[in-house]
Amino acid sequence: MATQSTTRATGDLPCVTASNLVRNFGEWQDRALGEPVYILHRGRPKLALASIEFLSRLTRSVGKGDEGDALIEAFDEPVLIFDDEMRITRHNHAATSYFGLSNGSSGFGQSTDRPLERAAIQLTRRVATHRIAERIDAALAHDSERRVEVTGTPIGDRVLLVVRDLSIREAHARSTALVEATAAAIDHQERLATARLNQRGHVAQPSLSLARMTGIAADQLGTTRFSTLFAVQSRVAVGDATERVLRGGEAERIDGDLIVDGSKSRTVSLTLSAIVTRLGVEGAIAVVTAQPG
């Protein structure tokens, strides 16, 4: 099956990449009815797809003990649990700072003047009354353009409320769109090419522009050591510059001779810059500019 190639063994957890989950959502949705499916982010379980029935069983089994606090603290987002009298019975640390709650808080207090708190209370009442999960978007504050997504889920005789900041998602979507637009624009420049390199200095994500400039098919460029795309007299310098950048060095620019159509060479300027995340250097971006002539 197509999904088997993208699942990974993380202990005994059923895991799937986000892209494969989207392509085969029906299949993974059915599987999640029996047990949670963990969604991988950079190779590690980050989110989970689980049925309402599973969450209800989980909350009933641990919600009245210390384990209940540990469960909601596992969420990065603010999480609150309301009882049938609309009192906050539990909340995680994220909710404490987000809503300005104290350890003994049973309500939002003075903060109900904000649109977010009013919307959350109204949502919680509807979910408590109709026992149907509901999701809404709300403004964070009167003078803020930031919006949040609030999800209410009935759990036993209580309501579980989760708040997600949409501005983070929207910023990610804008960044992705910017990167894709930039890549598309570069692909239409005859003298410009790009490639994403992995931590070993191999081409991890070839582009149409690099394929066109080298005369090598894009699928053949994948996993090729980047420095081998250059003529012998330039290969060592390109390899050394790539290694320095991948070790966390500053961006570098060098000139070299790129092999074209298997036998000819073309003088180019090469710029390398590391891809740095909170986990460290995860690769590099190479930009190749062909010199006139």
N, C-alpha and C positions, 0 to 999 in steps of 0.2 A: 504494500500500500504506500501511497505517496507520503503519508504522514510518518511512517516509520523512520525515514531517513533524517527527519528533523527533530525527532524526540531524542532525549539524552538521558542516560542513566545517572540520576542524582540520588544515590541510595536506592530506595524502592519507590521514589516519587514518580508519578507520571508527569513528564514535562513536555512542553511544546514551545517552539519559537512563536513570537507574535505574528510574523508573516504567515506561518503555516496555519495558525489558529484562524486568521482571517480567511484564508483560502478554503479551509475545510471546517468552517465553524459548526455545521450541522453534526458532523461526526464527533467533534470534541464536546459539543453541547450534550450529546447523548451519553458520552463517557462521564461527563461531570455529574450526571444524575446519580451515578453510583459512588463516585469518589471525587475529591477535588483534583483539578488539573492545574499544575503549576506552570506559569508563563515565564519563560526565560528572558532575562535582560543581560546581555553581555555574558552569556553562558551560565548565569546563576538564577535560581528561582527568585522572582521579584514580586509577582502578583499571582492570584489564584482565581480560577473559575470554579464556583461551587454552587450547588442547588440550594434553594431556600430551605428545603427539608433538612439538608445537612447542617446548615447554619443553625436551624432551630434545635436540632439534636445536640449540636456542639454547645450552644449557649445554655440549654437546660442542664447539660452535664457538668459544666464548669462555671456557669454564671453566678452561682451563689458562694463560690469559694475564692480563695486567693488566686486560683488559676484564671478566673475571669478577668482580673486586673492585668495579668500577664498577657492574656489574649488580646485585649484592646490596645495594650502598649506596643504590640507588634505592628500596629498600623502607624505609618508615617503621617497620615492625615488625622485631623481632629475627629474623635469618636466619642459619642455620648449615648448613654442608655437611660431612657425615661420609663418610669413605672406608669401604672394605670391612672395615677392621679397627677400626671404631668410633672413629676418631680425628677430631677436628675439624680439617679442612683449611682452611676459610675461614669467616669470620663477619664481619658488618657492624658498624658502630659502635654501632647500637642493641643488638645482642647483647652487645657489650663491656660496656656499662654495666648491662644487664639481668641478666646472669649473672656479672658481675665477672670477665670474662676478660681476660687480657693478650694482647699481640700474638702471643706464641709458644705460646699455650694449645692443647693438643691434646685436652683434656678439661675437665670441669667442676671437677675438683679437690675441695676441701673443701665446695663448695656442693652436692654430691650429697645432702646431708642434707635438703634441701628437697624437698617433694612434687613440685614442678614438674620439677626436674632428674631425679628418679627416673622420673617418668612419661615424660619426653622420651627418656631412654635406653632404656626398655622399648619405647616406640613405634618408635624408630629401629631397634632390633634386629628387631622384627617386620617392618617395611617392608623392611629389608635382606635378610631371609630369604625372605619371600614375594613380594617385588617388586610389592606392591600398595599403592597410596596409602591412607592411613588418617588419620582425624581423631579427636581425643579432647578432652574437657574435663578440666582439672586444677586443683587448688587451687594458688594461688601460693606459699603457705607454711602451716605448721602453724597459726599464730595469725591467719590472714587469711581474710576472707570473699570476697576477690577471687578470681575464677576466670579462667582463660585457655583459649584454644582452641589446640591444637597440631596442626599438619598436617605429616605426613611424606609425601614424594613420592620414588619411586625415579627417579633421573636417571643413566642409564648404570650404572656400578658404584658409584655413590654415593647418598646420601640427602639430600634437601633438606628442612630443617626450618624452619617458619615459625610464630612465636608471636604470637597476637593477644589483646589484653586484652579479655575479655568485659565487664568492668565498664564500659568506655566505651560499648559497644553497649547494655548494659542501662540505663545512665544516660540515653542518648539516647532509648531506648524509653520510659522513665518520663517524661522531659520531654515527649515527643510526646503521650503519653497524658494528661498533665496539661493541656497546651495544648488538646487536643481536648475534654477534659471541661469545661474552663473556657468554651470557645467554645459548647459545647452548652448549658451552664447559662445563659449570657448570652442565647442565642437564645430562651430561654423567659421572659425578663424583658421586660415590655412597655415599660418606661421606659429600657431600656439597649440600646445598639447598638454594634457595633465594625466597623472596617474596617482592612485593611492597605493602606498607600499605598506606591507605588513612589518612586524617587528624584526623579521629576518632580512629585510631589504628586498623581498620579492614583490612583484606586481600583484597586489591583492584585488584591485578593482581597475582594470584597464578601461580606457575611454575610446570612443570612436576617433577622437582627435589624435591620440597616440597611435592607433592602428593605421590611420591615414598617413601620418608623418613617417612611420617606419616601414609601411608596406606589409605589415604582419597582421593577420586576422586577429580580432579582439579576443576570441576564445583561445588562440594560441599564445597570446601575451600573458594570460592568467598564470600565476605561479612562476613566471620567468624571473630570474634574478635581474634586477633593474640594471645593474652595472654592465651586464653582458649585452645590452642593447647598444653599447658604445664601442667604438673602434679600440683596438688594443692599446694605442698610445694614450687614450683617455680613460681606460677602464679602471686603473688603479686609483686615479684621482677621484673619479666618481664614486667608487666603492668606499674610499676613505671618508669622503664627505658625507655619504649616506650613513655610515657607521657612527660618525660623530653626532649627527643630528638625532639618530635613533637612541643614542645614549643620553639624550636630554640636552644637547647643545643648542646654541642659537641657530637661527635659520642661516643657510649658506647659499652663496651664488658662485658658480664656476662656469667656465667655458669648456666645451668638449666637442668631439666629433661623433655624431650619432650615425649608426649604420642604417642605411636606407635601401630598401628593396634587396637586401641580402648581400650586396657587394659594394655599393657606393657608400659614401659618407657625406654628411652635411654638418657644417659648423653650427653649434647651437649654444645658447646660454641656458644653464640649468639652475633653478632655484629649488631648494629643499627646506621644508619646514615641518617640525614634529607635530603630531597630533597628541596633545596632552590632555588627559582627563584626571579625575580625582584618583584614579587607579594607577596613574603614571603615563608613560609614553606608550601609546597603542599603535604607533605606525608613523607614517609621514606622507605629506603631499608633495609631489614633484611637479613642477611647472617647467616645460621645455619651450623655449622661444627660438625659432629658426632665424638665423641671421640672413640679411638680404644677400642675394647672389646665388 
